[in-house]
Amino acid sequence: MQVAAAGGAFQLVEKEFPEPGPSHVRIRVHACGVCHSDSFTKEGQWPGIQFPRAPGHEIAGIVDAVGPDVPLFKPGQRVGLGWHGGHCNYCPPCRRGDFILCENQPISGINYDGGYADYVIAPANAIAFMPDGLTDPEAAPLLCAGITTFNALRNSGARTGDTVVILGIGGLGHLAIQYAAKAGYRTIAVARGQDKGPLAKQLGAHIYIDSTTQEPAKELQKIGGANIILSTLTSAKALEWTLDGLAPAGKIIIVGAPDGPIVINPVPLLLGRRTVAGWPSGTGMDSEDTLKFSALTGIKPMIETYPLEKAEVAYARMMSGKARFRVVLTTGK
């Protein structure tokens, strides 16, 4: 299912997939998550994107074929492919081993055809092994929403027992709550409406704060403030209170792209040595760690599935914000 031009409709087309080249693998796609970032492809919003292009960067399937110089992966192995579509090994970040910041990093479904298809060809250094205990539709969203929240939390500096706040209970947030709780943090969920409280507790939150009836910063300061606030929100306005909710030396990590600039009062930053940071997703090895931890602890996304041919419907469902909580395309095996 490809998009022929920016803003165009999805088209069902047939192509002959070539053999994978050196250091590449061909994956038989079994499931692919539908992510809000797919709009970069659908609407042509990514600089330099070329059409036609098949979106999709939450890919679960099996290795179908391997090219030369691929010593690790073999046909028949279960694998996943996420946003990080490979790295060059030669730019300064790569030479320091920081592959997620590769200056020449291709992105799955943007720089090459992604998982809205039966097959994908991708660099072998972007691939993750898939553990048992997760079905392909369950695993697919973990390769973007999962890794983004899991990787941000485990690199946040938070220690077991620290207070970690998750802003928003959506595609990212419902996974972040599970990861925070399973990692041993005192987990607090903040969202709009009392109706989300039972779900937050079901996902593992120890405390729920309804931002429509409570002032989150004041509630957090009553218990000593937050060591980490992980924001999955898209509203910049909704983030203005967050600095006041941090404990001294606390950190806000933004993983959901806000809809505009964030207003920050520098005084709490200066006086309390507080930090505002962002976090990208992660490498193939980070994806593998995410999948293993999820299988080990029983963390799974809440999903709605559609066949590949219904990509237009699935994409619209995701963009509407009404999905609960991740949309996944499935293909025949």
ROTOR-242090 format. One record per residue (C-alpha): residue in one letter; x, y, z. Coordinates in steps of 0.02 Angstrom, whole numbers, padded with zeros to 5 digits, always signed. Each point is the difference from the previous one (the first is absolute). Layout:
AXYZ
...
This chain:
M+00000+00000+00000
Q+00095+00150-00064
V-00028+00187-00013
A+00037+00066-00175
A+00014+00184+00047
A-00007+00112+00153
G-00176-00001+00071
G-00056-00137-00118
A-00108-00150+00038
F+00071-00171+00034
Q+00018-00110-00153
L+00006-00189-00001
V+00137-00047-00123
E+00099-00157-00042
K+00188+00004-00013
E+00136-00129-00018
F+00117+00016+00147
P+00182-00020-00050
E+00128-00104+00092
P+00078+00092+00148
G+00167+00083-00036
P+00158-00006+00105
S-00032+00022+00188
H-00189+00000-00027
V-00140-00122+00040
R-00172-00029-00072
I-00139-00015+00129
R-00167-00085-00030
V-00116+00120+00091
H-00131-00077+00113
A-00056+00158+00089
C+00036+00186-00008
G-00056+00133+00121
V-00083+00159-00062
C+00086+00145+00086
H-00037+00187+00001
S+00175+00025-00072
D-00061-00088-00158
S-00080+00167-00041
F+00176+00062-00045
T-00009-00121-00146
K-00185+00013-00039
E+00001+00190-00006
G+00176+00020-00070
Q+00058+00097+00153
W+00173-00076+00014
P+00135+00101-00091
G+00060-00086-00157
I-00124-00144+00004
Q-00022-00084-00168
F-00160-00076-00068
P-00076-00124-00023
R+00033-00061+00176
A-00075-00133+00114
P-00005+00061+00181
G+00025-00104+00155
H+00136-00014+00133
E-00076-00120+00127
I+00036-00162-00092
A-00010-00177+00067
G+00033-00152-00108
I+00129-00130-00048
V+00162+00008-00098
D-00039-00055-00177
A+00172+00020-00081
V+00170+00072+00043
G+00127+00087-00108
P+00189-00019+00001
D+00095+00053+00157
V-00143-00040+00121
P+00074-00122+00125
L-00131+00011+00138
F-00173-00016-00077
K-00068-00156-00086
P-00160-00036-00097
G-00144-00051+00113
Q+00052+00101+00152
R-00131+00113+00081
V+00056+00181-00007
G-00058+00179+00020
L+00043+00165-00083
G-00036+00171+00074
W+00022+00186-00039
H+00190-00016+00003
G+00029-00067-00174
G+00187-00028+00011
H+00159+00098+00028
C+00155+00041-00101
N+00136-00050+00128
Y+00113+00143-00056
C-00073+00168+00055
P+00062+00073+00168
P-00148-00065+00104
C+00017-00174-00076
R+00187-00001+00032
R-00041+00033+00182
G-00127-00142+00000
D-00150+00117+00012
F-00089-00075-00149
I-00171+00076+00034
L+00076+00171-00038
C+00076-00058-00166
E+00012+00150-00115
N-00043-00108-00151
Q-00135-00105+00082
P-00136-00062-00118
I-00175-00013+00072
S-00110-00149-00037
G-00151+00049-00104
I+00074+00170-00042
N+00170-00026-00081
Y-00048-00172-00064
D-00165-00095-00014
G-00069-00054+00167
G-00117-00127+00073
Y-00164+00041-00088
A+00050-00144-00113
D+00028-00188-00009
Y+00189+00019-00003
V+00129+00127+00058
I+00185+00012-00042
A+00103+00083+00137
P+00179+00015+00064
A+00044-00147+00112
N+00070+00117+00133
A-00176+00067+00031
I-00080-00169+00038
A-00050-00070+00170
F-00028-00181+00047
M-00177-00037+00060
P-00024-00098+00162
D-00135-00129+00029
G-00148+00058+00102
L-00055+00139-00118
T-00109-00021-00153
D+00046+00101-00154
P-00146+00124+00021
E+00047+00023+00184
A+00184+00024-00040
A-00021+00126-00142
P-00047+00155+00104
L+00140-00039+00122
L+00123+00040-00139
C-00047+00184+00009
A-00117+00047+00142
G+00078-00134+00108
I+00184+00033-00031
T-00024+00189+00010
T-00072-00005+00175
F+00101-00149+00065
N+00165+00071-00063
A-00037+00175+00066
L-00041-00066+00173
R+00148-00117+00015
N+00119+00140-00053
S-00084+00132+00109
G+00110-00024+00151
A-00148-00051+00109
R+00036-00129+00134
T-00112-00134+00071
G-00131+00082+00112
D+00015+00172-00080
T-00158+00094-00045
V-00033-00008-00186
V-00147+00093-00077
I-00076-00049-00167
L-00096+00139-00087
G-00139-00067-00110
I-00081-00170-00018
G+00002-00033-00186
G+00104-00098-00124
L+00163+00045+00086
G-00065+00031+00176
H-00090-00165+00027
L+00165-00089-00034
A+00105+00123+00100
I-00106-00030+00155
Q+00029-00187-00014
Y+00187+00019-00025
A+00018+00120+00146
A-00098-00110+00119
K+00089-00161-00053
A+00169+00088+00018
G-00034+00035+00184
Y-00038+00186-00004
R-00138+00084+00101
T-00108+00029-00152
I-00121+00145-00014
A-00112+00025-00151
V-00069+00171-00046
A-00141+00018-00126
R-00165+00089-00027
G-00157-00071+00080
Q-00045-00114+00145
D-00051-00135-00123
K+00183-00036-00039
G+00042-00037+00182
P-00052-00184+00000
L+00098-00032-00160
A+00155+00085+00071
K-00009-00112+00154
Q-00030-00153-00109
L+00158+00041-00098
G+00100+00010+00161
A-00006+00182+00056
H+00009+00021+00189
I-00081+00173-00006
Y-00113+00084-00127
I-00018+00189-00016
D-00145+00073-00097
S+00064+00163-00073
T-00177+00065-00026
T-00041+00000+00186
Q+00172+00003+00083
E+00156+00106-00020
P+00133-00129-00044
A+00150+00104+00057
K-00075+00028+00173
E-00049-00182+00017
L+00176-00054-00047
Q+00083+00121+00120
K-00105-00071+00142
I+00095-00163-00021
G+00171+00076-00030
G-00007+00037-00186
A+00039-00108-00151
N+00173-00064-00038
I-00051-00029-00180
I-00146+00064-00102
L-00020-00091-00165
S-00113+00097-00118
T-00093-00091-00137
L-00114+00150-00030
T-00020+00094-00163
S-00065+00160+00082
A+00138+00126+00038
K-00120+00099+00109
A-00030-00152+00109
L+00185-00006+00046
E+00014+00172+00079
W-00025-00061+00179
T+00125-00141-00007
L+00156+00089+00065
D-00094+00042+00160
G-00036-00185+00025
L+00182-00054-00001
A+00104-00041+00152
P+00172+00083+00011
A+00113-00071-00136
G-00155-00071-00084
K-00014-00023-00187
I-00136+00019-00131
I+00021-00116-00149
I-00104+00038-00154
V-00040-00147-00114
G-00164+00064-00074
A+00025+00139-00125
P-00096+00155+00062
D-00103+00105-00119
G+00101+00157+00030
P+00136+00082+00105
I+00006-00040+00186
V+00002+00148+00121
I+00131-00029+00134
N+00035+00105+00154
P+00190-00006+00021
V-00001+00039+00188
P-00049-00177+00057
L+00131-00069-00119
L+00136+00109+00074
L-00045-00014+00183
G-00043-00184+00000
R+00123-00068-00128
R-00148-00067-00097
T+00014-00063-00179
V-00107-00003-00156
A+00050-00134-00126
G-00060-00099-00149
W+00027-00180-00051
P-00007-00087-00170
S-00047-00182-00019
G+00150-00117-00005
T+00104-00121-00102
G-00040-00177-00050
M+00084-00062+00160
D-00106+00121+00102
S-00154-00070-00087
E+00057-00175+00046
D+00020+00052+00183
T-00174+00076-00004
L-00077-00158-00071
K+00090-00113+00124
F-00051+00106+00150
S-00180+00008-00062
A-00008-00189-00022
L+00083-00029+00170
T-00119+00113+00095
G-00160-00027-00099
I-00011+00175-00072
K-00110+00009-00154
P-00078+00142-00099
M-00187+00019-00017
I-00031-00016-00186
E-00128+00006-00139
T+00043-00103-00155
Y-00042+00024-00184
P+00051-00097-00156
L+00133+00082-00109
E-00129+00041-00134
K-00092+00110+00127
A+00151+00113+00027
E-00100+00157-00044
V-00131-00042+00131
A+00131-00048+00129
Y+00099+00159-00029
A-00156+00108+00017
R-00046-00091+00160
M+00172+00036+00072
M-00001+00182-00052
S-00174+00025+00076
G+00073-00032+00173
K-00142-00120+00038
A+00100-00161-00009
R+00032-00089+00163
F+00145+00010-00009
R+00106-00061-00146
V-00057-00051-00175
V+00086-00147-00085
L-00006-00064-00179
T+00013-00187-00025
T+00051-00095-00155
G-00022-00181-00052
K+00131-00126+00057
